[in-house]
């Protein structure tokens, strides 16, 4: 066998299972370069958290103990001098983000599964009746000051009577695809358009600056994303498995819990992490709905922009402790997230 030349050895793979040396070198160079691009901002935030104000203002210093002498004054200020003012927003973020994410994933997964396996026929007239009763409820609360609990209960009773008595007379209806489009269109709507009505609603019912208001709002905002993503994962599960279990006497809830959810675990993990990141970093809604008691970490970070300008050293400390739980969650769910992304890529 003729010996290969230097360029052949460099650009031709030695076997079908190995890359050519030149291709391998280029691939690793691209990966290392991209890793530096991704990790450098995190490194920059970390080293900034150990700088004094004059060191930050003097210019970029990259290497601790060589370019500058690290100091823990910013960490001491955040954890010792601020104390509860740091701990309270941090705990609020954990409670609000986790609770809203769990609720959004549970409710959104049920809705997505229903849209995949059940054919709906929602009458447009019934929807119009619901909108009219909702408007009447809001008008009654604001115009006459009626208790919202009682008004809402009466409106629900009237809607149930209207739907059961007159719903069958309406002909035009919305199908599953129409419902799905309506759900995702709620996410397309800019949050700033809806934030003022949300603020007035919670102010009226006395829930402003509470965990309940924050959790309900975050869950409602992120619910369309869960429905849209999980629908594709549920649609990829063979229906034969569910039909076999149904023949054996399993209920739909049992089929969903014991068959569908385990098969959709990668999608659940990826969706959970995405929604958690969105809830963890939400700023606009938190700015309007919370003030002090339910304040979250994004508001605390923004508060470091004082009259003397951004205090980057304090902001860096808060950013480091803010991204730590998300990084840890990503590491724990890495295997499931990778499988979920691969499934989505193959289906696409």
Secondary structure, DSSP 8 states (H G I E B T S, - for coil): -----HHHHHHS-SSTTS--HHHHHHHHHHHHHHHHHHHHHHHHHHHHTTS-HHHHHH----SBTTTB----HHHHIIIIISTHHHHHHHHHHHHHHHHHHHHHHHHHHHHHHHHHHS---EEHHHHHHHHHHHHHHHHHHHHH---HHHHHHHHHHHHHHHHHHHGGG---EE-HHHHHHHHHHHHHS-HHHHHHHHHHHHHHHT-TTSHHHHHHHHHHHHHHHHHHHHHHHHHTS-HHHHHHHHHTT--HHHHIIIIIHHHTHHHHHHHHHHHHHHHHT--HHHHHH-SSTT--HHHHHHTTEETTEE-HHHHHHHHHHHHHHHHHHHHHTHHHHHHHHHHHHHH-
